[in-house]
């Protein structure tokens, strides 16, 4: 068996060398067919770029230069070749044949990469940038279902060709049949793209608008042609049209805006509060028990440790274990297994980064294999936490230091989106057909990649998100209806037991919303500090201005509590410390912060 393994390894290395040799020959051929006059043209062009013209190269040199360029970008090269033909610098037949040859070679290389490297190539970070594992899995299933028809169609649909051709190699598809089908697709696609570009480009060349700046016209046309091709490819399929619709809707629905764009007015308001309070960092006094009050980089485990010292919080706590980064993966996995056995925990369990935000890196491990993968893939300290079933909510709490009691600022009712099966459409089609889910189609499709081809039965309800984070696709509603004296008293008692905590948001799981409103049968998943959001703002019923009004009020209170604590002797974090935290520097331990507060 050892000898067989060595032989296989040698075959892989030989295959790698063969693929590299083919790629090298493609590049070498460009220089091999350059004539002495071509070299002189290149030399002159390097010294004076404006003198470099394609018409000064030999036809064979142009052929191989364009063919090699398709290995970088097929569409851009085809468009460039069409523009050159429109200008009369090369013949249309040369433009089409050179691009077709380059595309043919590139597709062969992609197929061979799949054939000889197999799935192992997906572990390479550089290769994974072009072909993700989820895209490979979807393409593999499509190829197995549709056969060579999929190879032909993928040439005309944006985003399908790379993963599908690679999958064809991995699945040991017949090389002869593969070559036949993709060659037919190339023979149809290349003349259409190059010919259409040449035809339209000729009109641009003739247009008087660009007479004084021909190159400007050509650049504008080439850019328009490139994006036009992408648009047409996307519009060719129902899936492409739905994904495009989702992107358009995200531009107009503020709930889905980029956090960097959405928070710009909030940043301006916070700057105004800094000027008004004559301090850039006074808000970092809001929670003396948490480093920098939870501005960034705080340890979730440290916060849970502090919260656990509150006797009132213990009945509502979940079991958890901190897995250190300095432990080997096998040690962390063994520690996790021992912890589960000792605590009587069963699957599922939650694995998440000790330092993180917006649900990044959170995994619900439903079996030992997924737990092992989550632990092995994670970087940095990890938390293994007991899983709490049921509904999920968020509670934003605040208390001024001089007040005996605090209050609930807001409650968020979290809903996990679902789709209803009809017995005909696949899960992927159901997600894309949903008017809201289509806005986050990329996230939903990625999370459900291993079951997209399944067909749910008629009336079957299929959850597509199991983590209550808005950025991961959960639906948020204002849960003010759950605010009762009983709940407020329970939350206030928990928070007053955590000395040094005045302002932040709890993420909570409960048996039901009604039980939670009664202050019963809930578990605290985590507690976030001063930069946590009042997440009820994401209720679709709220306008953009209503959301900003809530956030402005939240930050005003944070500054007021911080100022009150500073008067009581709490030392604010320095600006350098906050900048360091924002850049990823580890936060100080809470004990250090409390000592500072006591000494101040």
C-alpha positions in Angstrom: 0.0 0.0 0.0 2.9 2.3 0.8 4.4 1.7 -2.7 1.0 2.4 -4.3 0.7 5.7 -2.4 4.2 6.7 -3.6 3.2 5.8 -7.2 0.1 8.0 -6.8 2.1 10.8 -5.4 4.6 10.6 -8.3 1.6 10.6 -10.8 0.3 13.8 -9.1 3.6 15.5 -9.4 4.0 14.4 -13.0 0.5 15.7 -13.7 1.3 19.0 -12.0 4.5 19.3 -14.1 2.5 18.5 -17.2 -0.1 21.2 -16.6 2.6 23.7 -15.8 4.4 22.7 -19.0 1.3 23.2 -21.1 0.8 26.7 -19.6 4.5 27.4 -20.1 4.3 26.4 -23.7 1.4 28.7 -24.2 3.4 31.6 -23.0 6.6 30.4 -24.7 4.7 30.2 -28.0 4.1 33.9 -27.9 7.8 34.6 -27.9 8.7 31.7 -30.2 6.6 33.2 -33.1 7.9 36.8 -32.6 10.0 37.8 -35.5 13.1 40.0 -35.1 10.9 42.9 -36.3 8.4 42.1 -33.6 11.1 42.3 -31.0 12.3 45.6 -32.3 8.6 46.8 -32.1 8.4 45.7 -28.5 11.7 47.4 -27.7 10.6 50.6 -29.3 7.2 50.4 -27.5 8.9 50.1 -24.1 10.9 53.3 -24.8 8.0 55.1 -26.4 4.6 53.5 -25.7 2.8 55.8 -28.0 4.6 54.2 -30.9 3.5 50.7 -30.1 0.8 49.6 -32.7 -0.5 46.1 -33.2 -0.3 46.6 -37.0 3.5 46.6 -36.6 3.5 43.0 -35.4 3.4 40.0 -37.7 0.1 38.1 -38.0 1.4 35.0 -36.2 2.7 37.1 -33.3 -0.7 38.8 -33.0 -2.4 35.4 -33.0 -0.4 34.0 -30.1 -0.5 37.3 -28.1 -4.3 37.4 -28.2 -4.5 33.6 -27.5 -2.2 34.0 -24.4 -4.3 37.0 -23.3 -7.4 34.8 -23.1 -5.8 32.9 -20.2 -6.1 36.1 -18.2 -9.6 37.3 -19.3 -11.5 35.7 -22.1 -14.2 38.3 -22.4 -11.8 41.3 -22.3 -9.5 39.7 -24.9 -12.4 39.0 -27.2 -13.7 42.6 -26.9 -10.2 43.9 -27.5 -9.8 41.7 -30.5 -13.1 42.9 -31.9 -12.1 46.6 -31.3 -8.8 46.0 -33.2 -10.8 44.4 -36.1 -13.2 47.4 -36.1 -10.2 49.7 -36.4 -8.9 47.7 -39.3 -5.7 46.9 -37.5 -6.2 43.1 -37.8 -8.6 41.0 -39.8 -11.8 39.7 -38.3 -10.9 36.1 -39.0 -7.5 36.5 -37.2 -9.4 38.1 -34.2 -11.9 35.2 -34.0 -9.4 32.4 -34.6 -6.8 33.6 -32.1 -9.4 34.1 -29.3 -11.0 30.7 -30.0 -7.6 29.0 -29.9 -6.7 30.6 -26.6 -10.1 29.8 -25.0 -9.7 26.2 -26.2 -6.3 25.8 -24.6 -7.6 27.5 -21.4 -10.5 25.2 -21.1 -8.3 22.1 -21.7 -6.0 23.3 -18.9 -8.9 23.8 -16.5 -10.2 20.3 -17.3 -6.7 18.8 -16.8 -6.3 20.6 -13.5 -9.5 18.9 -12.3 -8.5 15.5 -13.7 -5.0 15.4 -12.2 -5.2 17.5 -9.0 -8.7 16.6 -8.0 -10.5 18.0 -5.0 -7.2 18.7 -3.3 -6.9 21.9 -5.5 -9.9 23.3 -3.6 -7.7 23.5 -0.5 -5.4 25.9 -2.2 -6.4 29.4 -1.1 -5.4 31.0 -4.5 -7.4 28.4 -6.5 -10.3 28.6 -4.1 -10.6 32.3 -4.9 -11.7 31.3 -8.4 -13.5 28.1 -7.7 -15.1 27.8 -4.3 -15.9 24.4 -2.8 -19.7 25.2 -2.8 -19.5 26.2 -6.5 -17.7 23.0 -7.2 -20.3 20.9 -5.4 -23.2 22.6 -7.2 -21.5 22.2 -10.6 -20.7 18.6 -9.9 -24.4 17.8 -9.1 -25.5 19.7 -12.2 -23.0 17.9 -14.4 -24.1 14.5 -13.1 -27.7 15.4 -13.7 -27.4 17.1 -17.1 -24.2 15.5 -18.5 -22.6 17.1 -21.6 -25.5 19.5 -22.0 -24.2 21.3 -18.9 -20.8 21.6 -20.4 -22.3 23.3 -23.5 -24.6 25.6 -21.6 -22.0 26.8 -19.1 -20.1 28.6 -21.8 -23.0 31.1 -22.2 -23.8 31.6 -18.5 -21.6 33.8 -16.4 -19.9 32.1 -13.4 -20.6 28.5 -14.4 -17.7 27.7 -16.7 -14.7 27.6 -14.2 -16.3 25.3 -11.5 -18.1 23.1 -14.0 -15.1 22.4 -16.3 -12.9 21.7 -13.2 -15.6 19.4 -11.9 -15.7 17.6 -15.3 -12.1 16.8 -14.8 -12.5 15.7 -11.2 -15.4 13.4 -12.1 -13.4 11.7 -14.9 -15.7 12.8 -17.6 -14.8 11.5 -21.1 -12.1 13.8 -22.5 -13.3 13.2 -26.0 -16.9 14.0 -25.3 -15.9 17.0 -23.1 -13.7 18.4 -25.9 -16.5 17.9 -28.5 -19.1 19.8 -26.5 -17.0 22.7 -25.2 -15.4 23.1 -28.7 -18.9 23.5 -30.2 -19.7 26.1 -27.6 -16.5 28.0 -28.3 -17.2 27.8 -32.0 -20.6 29.5 -31.4 -19.7 31.9 -28.6 -16.4 33.4 -29.9 -17.6 34.6 -33.3 -20.7 36.1 -31.7 -18.8 38.1 -29.1 -15.8 39.1 -31.3 -18.0 39.8 -34.4 -20.6 41.8 -32.4 -17.8 43.9 -30.8 -16.2 44.5 -34.2 -19.5 45.6 -35.7 -20.5 47.9 -32.9 -16.9 49.1 -32.5 -16.8 50.2 -36.2 -19.7 52.5 -35.4 -17.8 54.0 -32.5 -14.7 54.6 -34.7 -16.9 56.4 -37.3 -18.8 58.4 -34.7 -17.8 62.1 -34.9 -18.2 62.4 -31.1 -14.9 60.5 -30.6 -13.0 61.9 -33.6 -10.8 64.1 -31.4 -10.3 61.3 -28.8 -10.6 58.0 -30.5 -8.9 56.1 -27.7 -11.4 57.5 -25.2 -14.3 56.2 -27.4 -12.6 52.8 -27.6 -12.1 52.6 -23.9 -15.7 53.6 -23.1 -17.0 51.1 -25.7 -14.7 48.3 -24.4 -15.9 48.9 -20.8 -19.5 49.1 -21.9 -19.1 45.9 -24.0 -17.5 44.0 -21.1 -20.2 44.8 -18.6 -22.9 44.4 -21.3 -21.7 40.8 -22.0 -21.8 40.1 -18.2 -25.3 41.5 -18.1 -26.5 39.5 -21.1 -25.0 36.3 -19.7 -26.9 36.9 -16.4 -30.1 37.7 -18.1 -30.0 34.5 -20.1 -31.2 32.4 -17.1 -34.0 32.7 -14.6 -31.5 32.3 -11.8 -29.3 35.1 -13.1 -32.3 37.4 -13.5 -33.4 36.7 -9.9 -29.9 37.3 -8.5 -29.7 40.6 -10.4 -33.1 41.6 -9.0 -31.9 40.9 -5.5 -28.8 43.1 -6.0 -31.0 45.9 -7.3 -33.4 45.6 -4.3 -30.5 45.7 -1.9 -29.5 49.1 -3.3 -32.9 50.6 -2.5 -33.8 48.8 0.8 -31.6 50.4 3.5 -31.9 47.3 5.7 -29.4 45.6 3.4 -27.0 48.5 2.9 -23.3 48.1 3.7 -22.6 48.9 7.3 -19.9 51.4 6.2 -22.5 53.3 4.2 -25.3 53.0 6.7 -23.3 54.2 9.7 -21.8 57.4 8.1 -24.5 59.7 9.7 -24.1 57.9 13.1 -20.3 58.6 12.9 -21.0 62.2 12.3 -23.4 62.3 15.3 -20.9 60.6 17.5 -18.2 63.2 16.5 -20.7 65.9 17.6 -21.2 64.2 20.9 -17.4 64.1 21.4 -17.2 67.8 20.8 -20.2 68.5 23.1 -18.7 66.3 25.9 -15.2 67.6 25.2 -13.8 64.1 25.2 -13.1 61.7 22.4 -13.4 58.6 24.5 -15.7 59.3 27.4 -18.2 56.7 26.1 -15.5 54.0 27.0 -16.4 54.6 30.7 -20.0 53.2 30.2 -19.0 49.7 31.3 -16.0 49.6 33.7 -16.4 45.8 33.9 -15.5 45.4 30.2 -12.3 46.5 28.5 -13.1 49.9 26.7 -16.7 49.2 27.6 -16.9 46.7 24.8 -15.8 49.0 22.0 -14.1 46.2 20.1 -11.9 43.2 20.6 -13.5 42.2 23.9 -13.5 38.5 25.0 -16.9 37.0 25.0 -15.8 34.4 27.5 -14.5 37.1 29.9 -17.8 38.9 29.7 -19.7 35.6 30.4 -17.3 35.0 33.3 -18.2 38.4 34.8 -21.9 37.9 34.2 -21.7 34.5 35.8 -20.6 36.2 39.1 -24.2 37.6 39.2 -26.3 35.2 41.3 -29.3 36.5 39.5 -27.8 35.5 36.1 -26.9 31.9 36.9 -30.3 30.3 36.3 -30.3 31.9 32.9 -26.7 30.9 31.9 -25.5 28.4 29.3 -22.5 26.1 29.9 -19.5 27.1 27.9 -15.8 26.3 27.5 -12.9 28.6 26.3 -10.6 26.7 23.9 -7.2 28.5 23.7 -5.5 29.2 20.4 -2.2 27.9 21.8 -3.7 24.4 22.0 -3.3 22.0 19.1 -6.5 21.2 17.2 -6.5 17.6 18.6 -6.1 19.0 22.1 -9.0 21.5 21.6 -11.2 18.7 20.2 -10.4 16.4 23.1 -11.1 19.2 25.6 -14.4 19.9 23.8 -15.4 16.3 24.0 -14.5 16.0 27.6 -16.4 19.1 28.4 -19.5 17.8 26.7 -19.3 14.5 28.5 -18.7 16.1 31.9 -21.6 18.5 31.4 -24.0 16.0 30.0 -24.2 18.0 26.7 -25.4 16.4 23.5 -25.3 17.7 19.9 -25.9 20.3 18.6 -23.4 22.6 20.2 -22.3 26.1 19.2 -18.7 26.9 18.2 -17.8 30.6 17.8 -14.8 32.9 18.0 -14.1 34.3 21.5 -13.6 37.7 19.7 -16.0 38.4 16.9 -19.0 40.3 15.8 -22.1 40.1 13.5 -22.2 36.3 13.6 -18.9 35.8 11.8 -17.4 32.3 12.4 -20.4 31.0 14.3 -21.1 27.3 13.6 -23.9 25.1 15.0 -22.2 21.7 15.1 -24.8 19.0 14.8 -22.5 16.0 14.9 -19.0 15.0 15.9 -17.7 15.5 12.3 -18.9 19.1 12.1 -17.5 19.8 15.5 -14.1 18.5 14.5 -14.2 20.6 11.3 -15.3 23.7 13.1 -12.4 23.3 15.7 -9.9 22.5 13.0 -10.8 25.4 10.7 -11.0 28.1 13.4 -8.3 30.6 14.1 -7.8 32.2 17.5 -9.5 31.4 20.8 -12.8 29.6 20.6 -15.9 29.2 22.7 -17.8 25.9 22.8 -21.2 26.7 24.1 -24.3 24.7 25.0 -27.0 25.1 22.4 -30.3 26.5 23.5 -33.3 25.6 21.3 -36.3 27.8 20.8 -36.9 31.4 19.7 -34.3 34.2 19.8 -34.5 37.8 21.0 -32.3 40.7 21.8 -32.7 43.0 24.8 -30.9 46.4 24.9 -30.5 47.5 28.5 -29.2 50.7 30.1 -28.9 52.1 33.6 -27.4 55.4 34.8 -24.9 54.9 37.6 -26.8 57.0 40.1 -30.1 55.3 39.4 -31.2 52.4 41.5 -33.0 50.7 38.6 -32.3 50.4 34.9 -34.6 50.0 32.0 -35.0 48.0 28.8 -34.2 50.4 25.9 -35.5 48.0 23.2 -36.4 44.4 22.4 -35.9 42.6 19.1 -37.9 39.7 18.0 -35.8 37.5 15.7 -37.3 35.3 13.1 -35.4 32.5 11.2 -36.5 32.8 7.5 -38.1 29.8 5.9 -39.5 28.8 2.6 -42.5 26.5 1.9 -42.0 23.6 -0.5 -44.5 22.9 -3.3 -43.2 19.4 -4.3 -41.9 20.8 -7.7 -39.2 23.3 -7.2 -35.8 22.8 -5.7 -34.7 24.6 -2.5 -32.5 26.9 -4.6 -35.5 27.9 -6.8 -37.7 28.5 -3.7 -35.1 30.8 -2.2 -34.7 32.8 -5.4 -38.5 33.0 -5.8 -39.0 34.5 -2.3 -39.4 38.3 -2.5 -37.3 38.9 0.6 -34.9 35.9 0.4 -33.8 36.9 -3.0 -32.2 40.0 -1.5 -29.8 37.8 0.5 -29.7 35.0 -2.0 -25.9 34.7 -2.0 -25.8 34.2 1.8 -28.7 31.8 1.8 -27.5 29.7 -1.1 -24.0 29.4 0.4 -25.4 28.3 3.8 -27.6 25.7 2.1 -25.1 24.6 -0.6 -25.3 20.9 0.3 -29.1 20.7 -0.1 -29.9 23.2 -2.9 -30.9 20.4 -5.3 -33.4 18.8 -2.9 -37.1 19.2 -3.7 -39.1 19.9 -0.5 -42.6 18.3 -0.3 -45.7 20.3 -0.8 -46.3 22.4 2.4 -43.0 21.4 3.9 -41.4 24.3 5.8 -37.7 24.5 5.3 -35.5 26.8 7.5 -32.7 28.5 5.6 -31.0 30.3 8.6 -30.4 29.0 12.1 -28.3 31.8 13.5 -30.1 35.0 14.8 -27.8 37.6 13.2 -29.2 40.1 10.8 -26.0 40.1 8.7 -26.4 36.3 8.2 -30.0 36.6 7.1 -32.2 36.5 10.2 -35.4 38.7 10.1 -35.7 41.3 12.9 -38.9 42.8 14.2 -39.5 45.3 17.0 -40.4 43.2 20.0 -41.6 46.1 22.2 -44.8 44.1 22.8 -42.7 41.7 25.0 -41.7 44.5 27.4 -43.4 43.7 30.7 -42.7 44.7 34.3 -41.8 41.1 35.0 -39.2 40.9 32.2 -37.8 44.3 33.0 -37.4 43.4 36.6 -35.6 40.1 35.8 -33.2 41.8 33.3 -32.5 44.6 35.7 -31.8 42.2 38.5 -29.3 40.3 36.3 -27.5 43.4 35.2 -27.2 44.9 38.7 -25.6 41.7 39.8 -22.8 42.3 37.2 -20.9 45.0 38.9 -19.6 47.6 36.4 -22.1 46.9 33.7 -24.5 49.6 32.7 -25.1 49.6 28.9 -25.3 46.8 26.3 -27.3 44.2 24.5 -28.2 40.6 25.5 -28.7 38.0 22.8 -31.2 35.5 24.3 -32.9 32.2 23.5 -36.2 31.3 25.0 -38.8 28.6 25.0 -41.3 31.0 23.4 -41.8 34.7 23.1 -44.6 34.6 25.6 -42.5 32.8 28.2 -39.7 35.4 27.6 -42.2 38.3 28.1 -43.0 36.7 31.5 -39.3 36.7 32.4 -39.2 32.9 32.4 -37.5 30.0 30.6 -34.8 31.9 28.7 -31.0 31.5 28.4 -28.4 34.2 27.8 -26.3 33.4 24.7 -24.0 36.4 25.0 -23.7 40.0 26.2 -22.3 42.9 24.0 -21.1 46.3 25.1 -21.1 49.9 24.1 -20.9 49.4 20.3 -23.7 46.9 20.1 -26.8 47.9 18.2 -30.3 48.3 19.2 -31.2 45.8 16.6 -35.0 46.6 16.5 -34.0 49.2 13.9 -33.9 46.5 11.3 -37.7 46.0 11.5 -38.8 46.6 7.9 -41.6 48.8 9.2 -39.1 51.4 10.4 -38.0 54.1 8.0 -34.4 55.1 7.6 -34.9 58.2 9.7 -36.6 56.2 12.5 -33.6 53.9 12.6 -31.2 56.8 12.9 -33.4 58.4 15.6 -33.0 55.2 17.7 -29.3 54.9 17.1 -28.7 58.6 18.0 -30.6 58.1 21.2 -28.6 55.0 22.0 -25.3 56.8 21.6 -26.4 59.9 23.5 -27.2 57.6 26.5 -23.8 55.9 26.1 -22.1 59.2 26.4 -24.2 60.3 29.3 -23.5 57.0 31.2 -19.8 57.3 30.4 -19.7 60.9 31.6 -21.4 59.9 34.9 -18.9 57.0 35.4 -16.0 59.3 34.7 -17.2 61.7 37.5 -17.2 58.6 39.8 -13.5 58.0 39.0 -13.6 55.6 36.1 -10.7 56.3 33.7 -11.6 56.4 30.0 -9.6 54.4 27.4 -7.1 56.4 25.5 -7.6 57.3 21.8 -4.6 55.2 21.0 -6.1 52.2 22.8 -9.4 52.5 20.9 -7.6 52.8 17.6 -5.6 49.7 18.5 -8.8 47.8 19.3 -10.4 48.9 16.0 -7.3 47.6 14.2 -7.5 44.2 15.9 -5.3 44.6 18.9 -6.4 42.4 21.8 -8.4 44.1 24.6 -7.1 44.3 28.1 -8.5 41.9 30.6 -11.5 43.2 32.7 -9.5 42.8 35.9 -7.0 45.4 34.7 -9.8 47.8 33.9 -11.4 47.4 37.3 -8.1 47.9 39.0 -7.6 51.1 37.0 -11.1 52.3 38.1 -10.4 51.6 41.7 -7.0 53.4 41.6 -8.3 56.4 39.7 
